[in-house]
Amino acid sequence: MNQAITNRDDSIAELDRLATLTEDVLRRCRSKGASEVDVGVGVDVGLEVSVRLGEVEAIEHTRDRGLSLTVYFGKRKGSASTADLNPDSIEKTIDHACAIARHTEEDPCNGLADADLLAHDFPDLDLWHPWDITTEEATELALRCEAAGRAFDPRISNSEGATVQVGSSLAVGATSNGFFSRERDTRHMISAALLAEDASGMQRDYWYESVRCADDFPDVESIGRKAAERTVARLGARKLDTRQCPVLFTPPVARSLIGNFLSAISGGALYRRASFLVDHIGKPVFPEFVQIVERPHIRRGPGSAAFDIEGVATRDSDVVSNGRLARYLLGSYSARKLGMRSTGNAGGVHNIIVSNGDEDFAALLRRMGSGLVVTELMGQGVSLVTGDYSRGASGFWVENGEIAYPVEEITIASNLREMLANIVAVGSDVDRRSHVMTGSILLDRLTVAGA
């Protein structure tokens, strides 16, 4: 899709206006007695077109502006925000933040990020690719995507629609201890969700692609066909009786498992001692062959950033080295609570990559022999405090290294500590659509309970 070049890019002028506003707010907060100030101003512009059954269902143009503000009076903190950037609204927002700070209790861990950790070098991460596409062109793409999916198989009986989303963001951030940033990024998505039906019943599934630059989209028809293929494959799903067996998480599901691990090593859970991985730095969590790294500066990366939401510079680092936990994920407040320093993870992670082997999905099926492939998880049955894990699931039963039939209405039960330690392999089928990138993950043995 060669539609990613725009001749109407006024982003630099808009950033200049946001920068002037940010500096003014910073100055006004200091004049009202704030000892430290953190200001962020942003503009998000978007287009979303949805179609269903060959007809336009919704068209939405958005332009959202906002200001967020945190002030400190010593160790007392106040925050306020507004979506109205007129002078009166901004003045009220400043007054509200200052009033909150004056009336809250002191917390010795409050304050801006340490000045020596702030980012001052901003590499070009190639994140700005505005998509100059008209509403009519976006509609045509969505219609083509859905039509390809509906034509894929006669068992496709209905559609929840296809959607094209176009998005760009501009942001300026500043702190009173020397951080100042201007950033712009784009993110675009095309998705489809379909329904299939036969004598066994009805099934639903979907697919999507998310990119920084529209030139990186595959053919729009392939997205619809992928959604249809996944939907039809679920027809004839059976139930399983309770058993213990190997389990293979497909990449999107594997990402959620890694996400559980990342939540357990995040500062908020740790300083509250609400994680099963408290006091685990340097200790084995995964098998020795597992490496997990953070690579924040990948060009066009889905989670790329030169700094976190506090302005702390991001850097390449190990999270897990030879199976052992190398570090936690900390912002400034949680780091101070733990007697440590920020790791540049206020607000989350930036391009987490799980090392993978040479085996693709088919090879992992053969290695598993007989067992369960999980393609979808449901429910929130994960306790970070104990690691207990119980979630509804659907997927496929595998016999002799090949998919035998789809399954549904099952429950996977285990403990995260055991699941992470008993990973057998990570596949080469890495899903790079998200800021957590992993291939399929093969687990030794889990309890699978029937409905």
ABEGO torsion letter per residue (X at the ends): XBAABBAABAAAAAAAAAAAAAAAAAAAAAAAGBABBBBBBBBBBBBBBBBBGGBBABBBBBBBBBBBBBBBBEABBBBBBBABABAAAAAAAAAAAAAAAAABBBBAABEBBBAAABBABBBBAGABBBBBBBAAAAAAAAAAAAAAAAAABAABABBAEBBBBBBBBBBBBBBAAGBBBBBBBBBBBBBBBBBBBBAAEBBBBBBBBBBABAAABBBAAAAAAAAAAAAAAABGBBBBBBBBBBBBBBAAAAAAAAAAAAAAABAAAAAAGABAABGABGBBABBAABBBBBBAABBGBAABBABBAAGBBBBBBBABBGGBBABBBBBAAAAAAAGBBBAGABGEBBGBBBBBBABBAAAAAAAAGBEBBBABBBEABBBAAAGBBBBBBBEBBBBGGBBABBBBGBBBBBBAAAAAAABABBBABBBAABABBBBBBBBABBBBBBX
